[in-house]
């Protein structure tokens, strides 16, 4: 019989404790239980990949952390502060530590690329326009789009838009970056560029990443830990070599051979 | 039918007076309906039922009663309650209020057409609610609704002659007054008919320019 990973935290709290922690989190949509008393935590600086069949609850976890939806039960803690249950005010404060990149980019089409990156740092973090623009230009340089400052997002390719979206999330200097199937909406030839960028960011920063992806090679490259989800629970968890090389669960093996 | 150019030139000074009033009523009525319609649309999105419900009832009531009845009501009933406005003000308020119940539907559709991903991105960036509306949602919504709002401007223009019944001397009022004094009907009515076409056309040109500028 397998280890019931849903009952115990997967990483032991060390020193300051985990940066992200979900305890006994349940989320239902009507009669459908998407997450079932889920426990897991992520230590600061770690890169965790969530894999599993669609509908298994991976994206829901990211959406819970981004406060785009609320759990029905359980507690969520980020950086030692309660995200759920918590007051609106507290929730807004804690949320600033989290950034998210979406499958469909979700850039603001009514703003230039530069303004997409400066809007939140100015209005939320209180940076001056100059500071925000300097930060934005650095980030656009990092993602290889320094020349696209004054362009509207709609004039960019999908891959370029996604790189802007990554830069936009980073402009808020989040402690946790949530990546929700960020290459799924891209044309095949554009996927590699975005994944390379994320590999760079994973390597060169100490940002904590939670990543839902179907790109198994990418998951293998960047992950410290891979969580295999099935039916709202963590079926299996471990380092990528283990999950991709020698999984304990037959279901994991099947899933990985089907997507690879 | 005999056409008398001298009747036309006799009418022209009155026509210009009427045109100014018509344009005034149209411009102010449009502004009121655009602003108030947005207010209604936003109020209908508040989480509190105690705001949505009365707004829904009032706007439904205004939308479902004739503008003409509203004009009479505002002009003859409100003064009895101690509220007095000039005839033109009354007319502008009536047109603006009446059409605001239509523009609110336009705004609603425009707001709903903004993809949910835009809201989610705003949340992910921790933008405050107010800023999300002003910087993200409304600029995208308004862009979508300009053509539909434009149609209501034309509709409002064609409803301005109703102001005649509350003594406002807009174009039709001037034409009628002129006819009563001179017994000439063809010339003044033709002149204002042409004027309506010209103003409609200019207004739609203006709106199309605005639309193009916004969409860019």
Interface residues (C-beta under 8 A of the other chain):
Chain A: X66 X67 X68 X92 X95 X96 X98 X99 X100 X102 X104 X106 X107 X108 X109 X110 X111 X119 X120 X123 X124 X168 X169 X172
Chain B: X115 X117 X118 X120 X121 X123 X124 X125 X126 X127 X128 X131 X135 X136 X139 X140 X143
